[in-house]
Amino acid sequence: MENCLFCKIIAGEIPSTKVYEDENVFAFRDINPQAPVHILVIPRHHISSMAAIDEATDAELAACLRAIRLIAAREGLKEGYRVVSNCGPHACQSVPHLHFHILGGRQMADQMA
Ligand code: AMP
């Protein structure tokens, strides 16, 4: 989608540190990491947020989840990791293209918010 930051990253118009890609999914390191490992997993198809996943195919959604598991294993996150998807203003979503944060490499707080 025109003017979508993450669509531009997928297209290579904005540089990123890619860690994984397949026909449905693109994943890259967050530019402002909140943990030693902070990776964003996004569907190639522009979907604005979790609130719009009816626009995604089951294959695309499954591919995102499978990519998360694969990337976490590759990154050596044996002690675990957190997966977050901010949806809408109450969750402080800042980029309106569905994305899953993988956060790992340190102990996370036991509070979710
Ligand atoms: P959210 O606030 O959940 O929408 O997450 C958006 C994330 O995108 C933030 O963690 C940002 O640091 C990250 N981000 C923004 N621009 C870039 C970029 N050019 N490359 C990598 N990550 C980015």
Backbone and ligand atoms as CSV (ligand in chain L), in Angstrom:
chain,resi,resn,atom,element,x,y,z
A,1,MET,N,N,0.847,-1.202,0.000
A,1,MET,CA,C,0.000,0.000,0.000
A,1,MET,C,C,0.883,1.253,0.000
A,2,GLU,N,N,0.457,2.216,-0.804
A,2,GLU,CA,C,1.187,3.479,-0.917
A,2,GLU,C,C,1.278,4.153,0.459
A,3,ASN,N,N,2.431,4.714,0.748
A,3,ASN,CA,C,2.632,5.467,1.992
A,3,ASN,C,C,2.632,4.628,3.259
A,4,CYS,N,N,2.697,3.321,3.122
A,4,CYS,CA,C,2.831,2.476,4.316
A,4,CYS,C,C,4.312,2.182,4.534
A,5,LEU,N,N,4.809,2.558,5.704
A,5,LEU,CA,C,6.231,2.377,6.009
A,5,LEU,C,C,6.663,0.921,5.834
A,6,PHE,N,N,5.871,-0.006,6.359
A,6,PHE,CA,C,6.297,-1.409,6.300
A,6,PHE,C,C,6.160,-1.977,4.886
A,7,CYS,N,N,5.183,-1.501,4.115
A,7,CYS,CA,C,5.127,-1.918,2.709
A,7,CYS,C,C,6.374,-1.434,1.967
A,8,LYS,N,N,6.865,-0.249,2.312
A,8,LYS,CA,C,8.087,0.275,1.685
A,8,LYS,C,C,9.303,-0.540,2.106
A,9,ILE,N,N,9.311,-1.008,3.345
A,9,ILE,CA,C,10.410,-1.877,3.792
A,9,ILE,C,C,10.381,-3.191,3.016
A,10,ILE,N,N,9.199,-3.782,2.864
A,10,ILE,CA,C,9.085,-5.032,2.094
A,10,ILE,C,C,9.577,-4.813,0.664
A,11,ALA,N,N,9.233,-3.660,0.082
A,11,ALA,CA,C,9.616,-3.364,-1.307
A,11,ALA,C,C,11.086,-2.990,-1.442
A,12,GLY,N,N,11.793,-2.821,-0.322
A,12,GLY,CA,C,13.199,-2.441,-0.370
A,12,GLY,C,C,13.410,-0.951,-0.585
A,13,GLU,N,N,12.339,-0.174,-0.512
A,13,GLU,CA,C,12.464,1.279,-0.706
A,13,GLU,C,C,13.014,1.968,0.539
A,14,ILE,N,N,12.832,1.321,1.683
A,14,ILE,CA,C,13.407,1.783,2.948
A,14,ILE,C,C,14.254,0.624,3.467
A,15,PRO,N,N,15.510,0.891,3.865
A,15,PRO,CA,C,16.376,-0.208,4.289
A,15,PRO,C,C,15.926,-0.830,5.603
A,16,SER,N,N,16.231,-2.102,5.746
A,16,SER,CA,C,15.945,-2.792,7.008
A,16,SER,C,C,16.958,-3.910,7.163
A,17,THR,N,N,17.038,-4.414,8.380
A,17,THR,CA,C,17.889,-5.576,8.624
A,17,THR,C,C,16.992,-6.812,8.602
A,18,LYS,N,N,16.935,-7.428,7.443
A,18,LYS,CA,C,16.047,-8.573,7.249
A,18,LYS,C,C,16.575,-9.795,7.988
A,19,VAL,N,N,15.690,-10.513,8.642
A,19,VAL,CA,C,16.109,-11.767,9.287
A,19,VAL,C,C,15.408,-12.970,8.674
A,20,TYR,N,N,14.315,-12.748,7.950
A,20,TYR,CA,C,13.564,-13.882,7.391
A,20,TYR,C,C,12.609,-13.349,6.333
A,21,GLU,N,N,12.374,-14.150,5.303
A,21,GLU,CA,C,11.272,-13.859,4.388
A,21,GLU,C,C,10.824,-15.141,3.718
A,22,ASP,N,N,9.542,-15.197,3.398
A,22,ASP,CA,C,9.024,-16.251,2.540
A,22,ASP,C,C,7.919,-15.630,1.696
A,23,GLU,N,N,7.127,-16.458,1.037
A,23,GLU,CA,C,6.137,-15.885,0.106
A,23,GLU,C,C,5.072,-15.043,0.811
A,24,ASN,N,N,4.851,-15.292,2.097
A,24,ASN,CA,C,3.798,-14.582,2.828
A,24,ASN,C,C,4.299,-13.591,3.867
A,25,VAL,N,N,5.536,-13.742,4.298
A,25,VAL,CA,C,6.017,-13.074,5.511
A,25,VAL,C,C,7.346,-12.381,5.252
A,26,PHE,N,N,7.552,-11.245,5.950
A,26,PHE,CA,C,8.842,-10.557,5.962
A,26,PHE,C,C,9.146,-10.243,7.419
A,27,ALA,N,N,10.393,-10.380,7.837
A,27,ALA,CA,C,10.760,-10.094,9.233
A,27,ALA,C,C,12.088,-9.361,9.262
A,28,PHE,N,N,12.184,-8.374,10.176
A,28,PHE,CA,C,13.366,-7.509,10.239
A,28,PHE,C,C,13.531,-6.993,11.659
A,29,ARG,N,N,14.743,-6.520,11.952
A,29,ARG,CA,C,15.029,-6.043,13.306
A,29,ARG,C,C,14.388,-4.670,13.532
A,30,ASP,N,N,13.807,-4.501,14.721
A,30,ASP,CA,C,13.202,-3.213,15.072
A,30,ASP,C,C,14.298,-2.153,15.166
A,31,ILE,N,N,14.013,-0.970,14.648
A,31,ILE,CA,C,15.003,0.113,14.618
A,31,ILE,C,C,15.259,0.683,16.011
A,32,ASN,N,N,14.348,0.445,16.940
A,32,ASN,CA,C,14.464,0.978,18.306
A,32,ASN,C,C,14.254,-0.175,19.299
A,33,PRO,N,N,15.244,-1.063,19.378
A,33,PRO,CA,C,15.014,-2.326,20.112
A,33,PRO,C,C,14.750,-2.121,21.594
A,34,GLN,N,N,13.771,-2.869,22.092
A,34,GLN,CA,C,13.382,-2.820,23.498
A,34,GLN,C,C,13.907,-4.028,24.265
A,35,ALA,N,N,14.665,-4.854,23.598
A,35,ALA,CA,C,15.247,-6.063,24.200
A,35,ALA,C,C,16.431,-6.462,23.327
A,36,PRO,N,N,17.329,-7.306,23.838
A,36,PRO,CA,C,18.484,-7.718,23.027
A,36,PRO,C,C,18.069,-8.285,21.664
A,37,VAL,N,N,16.966,-9.015,21.642
A,37,VAL,CA,C,16.380,-9.456,20.365
A,37,VAL,C,C,15.018,-8.779,20.241
A,38,HIS,N,N,14.839,-7.992,19.202
A,38,HIS,CA,C,13.550,-7.329,18.946
A,38,HIS,C,C,13.334,-7.332,17.440
A,39,ILE,N,N,12.461,-8.205,17.019
A,39,ILE,CA,C,12.221,-8.448,15.592
A,39,ILE,C,C,10.744,-8.228,15.303
A,40,LEU,N,N,10.464,-7.658,14.140
A,40,LEU,CA,C,9.087,-7.454,13.689
A,40,LEU,C,C,8.776,-8.449,12.575
A,41,VAL,N,N,7.676,-9.154,12.735
A,41,VAL,CA,C,7.218,-10.127,11.739
A,41,VAL,C,C,5.940,-9.572,11.126
A,42,ILE,N,N,5.938,-9.434,9.802
A,42,ILE,CA,C,4.789,-8.795,9.145
A,42,ILE,C,C,4.343,-9.625,7.942
A,43,PRO,N,N,3.034,-9.595,7.653
A,43,PRO,CA,C,2.580,-10.219,6.402
A,43,PRO,C,C,2.947,-9.319,5.229
A,44,ARG,N,N,3.302,-9.918,4.097
A,44,ARG,CA,C,3.593,-9.112,2.896
A,44,ARG,C,C,2.358,-8.341,2.439
A,45,HIS,N,N,1.229,-8.980,2.548
A,45,HIS,CA,C,-0.047,-8.379,2.162
A,45,HIS,C,C,-0.381,-7.295,3.194
A,46,HIS,N,N,-0.731,-6.105,2.718
A,46,HIS,CA,C,-1.039,-5.022,3.658
A,46,HIS,C,C,-2.343,-5.296,4.391
A,47,ILE,N,N,-2.238,-5.467,5.688
A,47,ILE,CA,C,-3.381,-5.636,6.595
A,47,ILE,C,C,-3.105,-4.647,7.718
A,48,SER,N,N,-4.069,-3.813,8.059
A,48,SER,CA,C,-3.742,-2.673,8.916
A,48,SER,C,C,-3.452,-3.057,10.363
A,49,SER,N,N,-4.115,-4.085,10.869
A,49,SER,CA,C,-3.919,-4.450,12.279
A,49,SER,C,C,-4.641,-5.762,12.560
A,50,MET,N,N,-4.569,-6.207,13.797
A,50,MET,CA,C,-5.326,-7.391,14.198
A,50,MET,C,C,-6.813,-7.212,13.938
A,51,ALA,N,N,-7.270,-5.951,14.007
A,51,ALA,CA,C,-8.704,-5.693,13.814
A,51,ALA,C,C,-9.143,-5.950,12.375
A,52,ALA,N,N,-8.186,-6.143,11.472
A,52,ALA,CA,C,-8.518,-6.326,10.056
A,52,ALA,C,C,-8.093,-7.703,9.545
A,53,ILE,N,N,-7.862,-8.652,10.448
A,53,ILE,CA,C,-7.314,-9.931,9.959
A,53,ILE,C,C,-8.323,-10.742,9.144
A,54,ASP,N,N,-9.579,-10.317,9.122
A,54,ASP,CA,C,-10.516,-10.966,8.196
A,54,ASP,C,C,-10.068,-10.772,6.745
A,55,GLU,N,N,-9.213,-9.755,6.509
A,55,GLU,CA,C,-8.709,-9.499,5.150
A,55,GLU,C,C,-7.524,-10.404,4.803
A,56,ALA,N,N,-7.019,-11.133,5.770
A,56,ALA,CA,C,-5.873,-12.017,5.541
A,56,ALA,C,C,-6.362,-13.444,5.291
A,57,THR,N,N,-5.565,-14.185,4.541
A,57,THR,CA,C,-5.893,-15.603,4.360
A,57,THR,C,C,-5.391,-16.388,5.568
A,58,ASP,N,N,-5.971,-17.566,5.750
A,58,ASP,CA,C,-5.490,-18.431,6.825
A,58,ASP,C,C,-4.007,-18.755,6.604
A,59,ALA,N,N,-3.614,-18.929,5.347
A,59,ALA,CA,C,-2.211,-19.247,5.044
A,59,ALA,C,C,-1.287,-18.109,5.482
A,60,GLU,N,N,-1.718,-16.882,5.256
A,60,GLU,CA,C,-0.886,-15.732,5.658
A,60,GLU,C,C,-0.753,-15.653,7.174
A,61,LEU,N,N,-1.850,-15.876,7.860
A,61,LEU,CA,C,-1.794,-15.793,9.328
A,61,LEU,C,C,-0.969,-16.935,9.905
A,62,ALA,N,N,-1.169,-18.123,9.367
A,62,ALA,CA,C,-0.380,-19.263,9.842
A,62,ALA,C,C,1.100,-19.035,9.555
A,63,ALA,N,N,1.397,-18.444,8.404
A,63,ALA,CA,C,2.800,-18.206,8.044
A,63,ALA,C,C,3.461,-17.251,9.038
A,64,CYS,N,N,2.717,-16.252,9.497
A,64,CYS,CA,C,3.287,-15.328,10.492
A,64,CYS,C,C,3.634,-16.090,11.770
A,65,LEU,N,N,2.724,-16.912,12.241
A,65,LEU,CA,C,2.972,-17.633,13.499
A,65,LEU,C,C,4.114,-18.632,13.335
A,66,ARG,N,N,4.151,-19.333,12.208
A,66,ARG,CA,C,5.252,-20.290,11.988
A,66,ARG,C,C,6.582,-19.567,11.864
A,67,ALA,N,N,6.574,-18.390,11.254
A,67,ALA,CA,C,7.818,-17.611,11.130
A,67,ALA,C,C,8.305,-17.174,12.503
A,68,ILE,N,N,7.388,-16.799,13.370
A,68,ILE,CA,C,7.780,-16.393,14.732
A,68,ILE,C,C,8.515,-17.535,15.420
A,69,ARG,N,N,7.956,-18.741,15.348
A,69,ARG,CA,C,8.618,-19.885,15.993
A,69,ARG,C,C,9.997,-20.135,15.386
A,70,LEU,N,N,10.076,-20.090,14.063
A,70,LEU,CA,C,11.344,-20.365,13.388
A,70,LEU,C,C,12.402,-19.320,13.750
A,71,ILE,N,N,12.015,-18.049,13.718
A,71,ILE,CA,C,12.961,-16.966,14.018
A,71,ILE,C,C,13.429,-17.061,15.469
A,72,ALA,N,N,12.499,-17.303,16.384
A,72,ALA,CA,C,12.889,-17.423,17.797
A,72,ALA,C,C,13.895,-18.553,17.982
A,73,ALA,N,N,13.688,-19.655,17.295
A,73,ALA,CA,C,14.635,-20.767,17.399
A,73,ALA,C,C,15.992,-20.364,16.825
A,74,ARG,N,N,15.971,-19.720,15.661
A,74,ARG,CA,C,17.234,-19.279,15.036
A,74,ARG,C,C,17.979,-18.283,15.912
A,75,GLU,N,N,17.243,-17.443,16.616
A,75,GLU,CA,C,17.861,-16.423,17.475
A,75,GLU,C,C,18.332,-17.004,18.806
A,76,GLY,N,N,18.022,-18.276,19.031
A,76,GLY,CA,C,18.499,-18.954,20.240
A,76,GLY,C,C,17.752,-18.555,21.497
A,77,LEU,N,N,16.472,-18.232,21.353
A,77,LEU,CA,C,15.695,-17.760,22.507
A,77,LEU,C,C,15.156,-18.946,23.321
A,78,LYS,N,N,16.089,-19.728,23.832
A,78,LYS,CA,C,15.726,-20.973,24.515
A,78,LYS,C,C,14.971,-20.726,25.817
A,79,GLU,N,N,15.218,-19.580,26.449
A,79,GLU,CA,C,14.562,-19.289,27.729
A,79,GLU,C,C,13.182,-18.655,27.543
A,80,GLY,N,N,12.802,-18.448,26.288
A,80,GLY,CA,C,11.491,-17.894,26.008
A,80,GLY,C,C,11.547,-16.515,25.400
A,81,TYR,N,N,10.397,-16.050,25.062
A,81,TYR,CA,C,10.288,-14.741,24.400
A,81,TYR,C,C,8.847,-14.277,24.489
A,82,ARG,N,N,8.644,-13.009,24.209
A,82,ARG,CA,C,7.298,-12.425,24.227
A,82,ARG,C,C,6.913,-12.048,22.793
A,83,VAL,N,N,5.658,-12.292,22.444
A,83,VAL,CA,C,5.109,-11.889,21.144
A,83,VAL,C,C,3.999,-10.886,21.414
A,84,VAL,N,N,4.113,-9.707,20.784
A,84,VAL,CA,C,3.155,-8.618,21.026
A,84,VAL,C,C,2.658,-8.089,19.684
A,85,SER,N,N,1.369,-7.838,19.601
A,85,SER,CA,C,0.825,-7.141,18.438
A,85,SER,C,C,-0.075,-6.024,18.938
A,86,ASN,N,N,0.407,-4.811,18.826
A,86,ASN,CA,C,-0.383,-3.655,19.255
A,86,ASN,C,C,-1.449,-3.366,18.207
A,87,CYS,N,N,-2.662,-3.141,18.679
A,87,CYS,CA,C,-3.797,-2.931,17.774
A,87,CYS,C,C,-4.536,-1.659,18.175
A,88,GLY,N,N,-4.369,-0.619,17.341
A,88,GLY,CA,C,-5.143,0.599,17.551
A,88,GLY,C,C,-4.558,1.527,18.598
A,89,PRO,N,N,-5.211,2.683,18.779
A,89,PRO,CA,C,-4.647,3.744,19.629
A,89,PRO,C,C,-4.502,3.372,21.103
A,90,HIS,N,N,-5.425,2.607,21.665
A,90,HIS,CA,C,-5.272,2.244,23.073
A,90,HIS,C,C,-4.032,1.387,23.307
A,91,ALA,N,N,-3.611,0.674,22.287
A,91,ALA,CA,C,-2.404,-0.157,22.404
A,91,ALA,C,C,-1.163,0.561,21.886
A,92,CYS,N,N,-1.325,1.836,21.483
A,92,CYS,CA,C,-0.203,2.635,20.972
A,92,CYS,C,C,0.390,2.064,19.681
A,93,GLN,N,N,-0.458,1.484,18.833
A,93,GLN,CA,C,0.041,1.045,17.532
A,93,GLN,C,C,0.496,2.269,16.751
A,94,SER,N,N,1.758,2.259,16.289
A,94,SER,CA,C,2.282,3.439,15.594
A,94,SER,C,C,2.431,3.222,14.091
A,95,VAL,N,N,2.459,1.977,13.648
A,95,VAL,CA,C,2.561,1.692,12.211
A,95,VAL,C,C,1.353,0.837,11.820
A,96,PRO,N,N,0.498,1.376,10.962
A,96,PRO,CA,C,-0.747,0.674,10.642
A,96,PRO,C,C,-0.586,-0.416,9.579
A,97,HIS,N,N,0.316,-1.344,9.855
A,97,HIS,CA,C,0.486,-2.563,9.046
A,97,HIS,C,C,0.690,-3.665,10.089
A,98,LEU,N,N,-0.167,-4.665,10.076
A,98,LEU,CA,C,-0.117,-5.724,11.089
A,98,LEU,C,C,1.317,-6.193,11.324
A,99,HIS,N,N,1.716,-6.230,12.579
A,99,HIS,CA,C,3.061,-6.719,12.889
A,99,HIS,C,C,3.073,-7.375,14.257
A,100,PHE,N,N,3.945,-8.345,14.372
A,100,PHE,CA,C,4.158,-9.063,15.622
A,100,PHE,C,C,5.570,-8.756,16.089
A,101,HIS,N,N,5.679,-8.187,17.287
A,101,HIS,CA,C,6.992,-7.971,17.885
A,101,HIS,C,C,7.437,-9.285,18.528
A,102,ILE,N,N,8.652,-9.719,18.248
A,102,ILE,CA,C,9.297,-10.790,19.019
A,102,ILE,C,C,10.312,-10.110,19.920
A,103,LEU,N,N,10.138,-10.272,21.217
A,103,LEU,CA,C,11.038,-9.654,22.206
A,103,LEU,C,C,11.676,-10.759,23.023
A,104,GLY,N,N,12.991,-10.756,23.091
A,104,GLY,CA,C,13.654,-11.808,23.851
A,104,GLY,C,C,15.090,-11.456,24.186
A,105,GLY,N,N,15.713,-12.370,24.892
A,105,GLY,CA,C,17.104,-12.182,25.271
A,105,GLY,C,C,17.281,-11.546,26.624
A,106,ARG,N,N,16.192,-11.287,27.316
A,106,ARG,CA,C,16.254,-10.797,28.699
A,106,ARG,C,C,14.963,-11.218,29.398
A,107,GLN,N,N,14.980,-11.120,30.734
A,107,GLN,CA,C,13.757,-11.379,31.500
A,107,GLN,C,C,12.743,-10.272,31.237
A,108,MET,N,N,11.548,-10.648,30.862
A,108,MET,CA,C,10.474,-9.673,30.679
A,108,MET,C,C,9.800,-9.395,32.026
A,109,ALA,N,N,9.197,-8.213,32.135
A,109,ALA,CA,C,8.396,-7.911,33.317
A,109,ALA,C,C,7.189,-8.840,33.372
A,110,ASP,N,N,6.715,-9.132,34.582
A,110,ASP,CA,C,5.562,-10.033,34.678
A,110,ASP,C,C,4.237,-9.290,34.526
A,111,GLN,N,N,4.305,-7.973,34.324
A,111,GLN,CA,C,3.100,-7.207,34.005
A,111,GLN,C,C,3.008,-7.063,32.492
A,112,MET,N,N,1.834,-7.170,31.945
A,112,MET,CA,C,1.672,-7.090,30.490
A,112,MET,C,C,1.609,-5.644,30.023
A,113,ALA,N,N,1.210,-4.729,30.894
A,113,ALA,CA,C,1.015,-3.360,30.407
A,113,ALA,C,C,1.838,-2.376,31.222
L,1,AMP,P1,P,4.014,-0.379,17.102
L,1,AMP,O1,O,4.264,0.787,18.007
L,1,AMP,O2,O,3.509,-1.617,17.810
L,1,AMP,O3,O,3.151,0.004,15.918
L,1,AMP,O4,O,5.424,-0.821,16.554
L,1,AMP,C1,C,6.053,-0.211,15.489
L,1,AMP,C2,C,7.503,-0.533,15.596
L,1,AMP,O5,O,8.120,-0.225,14.370
L,1,AMP,C3,C,8.250,0.241,16.684
L,1,AMP,O6,O,8.797,-0.678,17.630
L,1,AMP,C4,C,9.329,0.986,15.902
L,1,AMP,O7,O,10.556,1.065,16.597
L,1,AMP,C5,C,9.439,0.153,14.649
L,1,AMP,N1,N,9.942,0.854,13.482
L,1,AMP,C6,C,9.545,2.065,13.021
L,1,AMP,N2,N,10.217,2.394,11.901
L,1,AMP,C7,C,11.066,1.357,11.674
L,1,AMP,C8,C,12.041,1.090,10.659
L,1,AMP,N3,N,12.279,1.944,9.641
L,1,AMP,N4,N,12.741,-0.068,10.729
L,1,AMP,C9,C,12.524,-0.939,11.731
L,1,AMP,N5,N,11.608,-0.751,12.705
L,1,AMP,C10,C,10.891,0.381,12.672
